[in-house]
């Protein structure tokens, strides 16, 4: 079992020995990362495994099978099953403690006793007839202001490297930042670029070069070593704050790899900030706390309505399927492979909750033998037949979490402009492995290049 620890100090860092953790995939490693050890990252009572639904691999418990059922409607309604699981965690106390402390002592000492004894009782009762210096009030306290993450200072090319970003994130104690690539023009459309793990914002330059002329480019800076859902909360604020800097309602988010997972989390968070469970079952039958939801002291932007924000997502080679079907234990404060295993709570929840975005485009790389991200076309026919069985109403139980995750990621995408969702198109006609691959390729096209090269060929 690998356990990483960090000493508690205010915005300090320390080197961690991650040599025993083999990189999972090229470009998808947290090796040599320096975990932040700010106050909120204290490995306290809720210390868990950064959202991993099952660390039972360490205890010898096999992953449990998962019920896999679908009910196609054969109608043109993209969100038909988007909210099936929306209330399954009942909030779970997700944000219950996030703000418990900031004003816990705000009124301490404000009751009349503060003056008790000041006149040693010489005029007992005399002051009671006078107008009291303080009036009791039951009016609710004003809500704290949302945490600002938008910095209007344009970035330079030197600030967009991985090394410069890591240094900047350490200086900010791990809080993300959104910065434009030039002076903000309110008449332009904000395009927020979100890079993948182990890279800096500059890796998105090939896609940014294809943005339309009216794009106001923003770089989203974030640390690799924070829980992805914490970063998703931060991106939520960035989206709303970028929208507020422009005259229109459209915000485009263009995200690659792990950035696509973070962007999807922000999309869910805009609908329900508690979409991610705070307590999840392990493979051995006991419940455990999830680390990483709401950073201590971080205040979310209020949820916008549909008239205030038209959010559009472009997700490039996302790792929605997760890596391997075997859970992995990972320590607090480090997202890393633990959150990206197919059986983790993060990956199994990621595409099963309602989304805010009006448009969602997903593209995969088609380079042979590149399994950093896998779409449905890359699964075995026998695996894909499980989807057909589920659509036919047959009882299906499986440990193939990667398959279920990949399916959930694209099943509500449209097949062709204005067409049915992938799920309904399959459920309303013959379902075979070949048919799944054909329609999945239409819903989430495969483009030439490997995991990184595909960034250069995304159409805008």
Secondary structure, DSSP 8 states (H G I E B T S, - for coil): ---------TT-B-----TTS--SBTTB--TT---B--TT----TT--STT-S--GGGTT-----EE-------SS-TTTTTTTTTTTTTTTTTTTTTTTTTTTTTTTT-SGGGGTTTTTTTTTTGGGGS--SS---------------EE-S---GGGGSHHHHHHHHHHTTT--EEEESSS--TTSEEEEEE--TT--GGGGHHHHTTS-TTEEEEEEE--TTS-HHHHHHHHHHHHHHHHHTSSSSEEEEEEETHHHHHHHHHHHHTT-TT-S-SEEE-TTS-EEE---SS-TT--------TTT-EEEEEEES--TT-B-SS-----TT--HHHHHBTTSHHHHHTTSS----SEEEEEEE--TT--SS--GGGS-HHHHHHHHHHHTT---EE--HHHHHHHHHHTTSBSSTT--BHHHHHHTS---HHHHHHHHHHHS-EESS-TTGGGGG---
